Amino acid sequence: MKRRQLRKDEVKELIDAVSGFYPGIPPITKKDKVEMVEGDIILVEGVPSFFINQDMKLPLLKNILIHPVLLPQVAVDMGAIRFVTSGADVMRPGIVRIDDGVEKDGPVLIVDESHGKPLALGKALYGAQEMRPMEKGKVVVVLHHVGDSLWNITL
């Protein structure tokens, strides 16, 4: 895998992008060794920490399990869990709770209804107010889920 160390201006951009949005994740400093692997995975001090999807810098789920983040959430019913953890996008009938902070084209954490455990990270296709009255259709595109290649990454 190709690795390259990020320039100082790229590290500053990363810090600006994630510091206020992900307060549960330990802060990145300018002194940290920050690398890019394969163009979309960001390592901080050698630890896979973030991935890039269409200019969004998102924390890896393993990071979220260790350091909870304040991302808007949608909770799915127990019947949807096996589909979401297999990478399926989230359909409206499977959702039991939608946080007010869900914004169209914004990141959303998909959790199970019983324990609130993170299952996947996605991109909302609708805002919370649009999503609630819907009865059917795809509402969240899954970008990273438990058990995928990002979850299993070893460097």
Number of C-alpha atoms within 10 A of each C-alpha: 6 7 13 12 14 16 12 12 10 12 20 14 11 18 15 12 14 18 14 12 13 18 14 16 19 10 13 18 13 13 9 13 15 24 21 19 16 11 13 14 21 27 21 15 13 12 14 23 20 23 21 16 13 6 8 14 18 22 22 22 23 17 18 20 11 10 15 15 16 16 20 18 23 27 24 25 15 14 10 18 21 11 12 24 19 15 19 18 19 24 17 18 15 19 21 14 16 19 17 13 16 24 19 18 14 17 23 26 28 29 22 23 16 10 8 14 14 21 24 28 26 24 23 24 18 17 18 21 15 13 22 16 9 12 10 11 11 17 23 26 20 23 20 25 23 19 15 14 10 18 15 10 10 8 9
